[in-house]
Amino acid sequence: MSDLGSEELEEEGENDLGEYEGERNEAGERHGHGKARLPNGDMYEGKYEHGEWADDLRHGHGVYYYINNDTYTGEWFAHQRHGQGTYFYAETGSKYVGTWVNGQQEGAAELIHLNHRYQGKFLNKNPVGPGKYVFDIGCEQHGEYRLTDVERGDEEEEEETLVTVVPKWKATKITELALWTPTLPQEQPTAEGPGQEEASGAEGGGEPAEEVQPLTDVSEGELDSLQPGEEEGDASREDREEFRHDNSDQENVNFEE
């Protein structure tokens, strides 16, 4: 990923030192801690308002503000970005965090975008070799950047042609999507729960109560029906006794005869 012409912007202000505020060496060169404003509008300073300089060159740690609103925060060596540093792209919101060599993105780094990031190695501003894309939705895509076909210009065969090598991403594995499920607090059972509704239905004036009531009426009826039965039983006993008495009288009469 190119740095959007920031190097060219730096070169424009190199011939003119612009405004400088800070320490100098015996020769009057910028040396130590200081901040500078270049004629093209770029600024160089440090975390505590002053960046580090050595013999009139940016050297050490400092923050560079580009005229296109990009920023570089990290290490410098002999006026170039060198070591560990972070470059922020104002136009896209992306960010390169990793190693720099002589002003170029080179070595292990992470290129962070708005909804995903790439982790791997870079060479001449381009990713190269094994790496992986990490997406915010919870999955990863592993693979590597390989050098693809060579593009040649339309020139005569006898003349040397320009060669452009473009790395191309080839995915080898995609991890499973890890779904995120929110953890909800456990709700306390309310007074109108299913179990209590059934209990209230059995107690209160619902259909179950109507089914229970006839059973109660039947049992009471059965109890009432027993009482006449007992009276009938008493009457039948009286009839049997009278029948025996009549028979005995008849026997007596016959005997007398």
Disulfide bonds with the S-S distance in Angstrom:
none
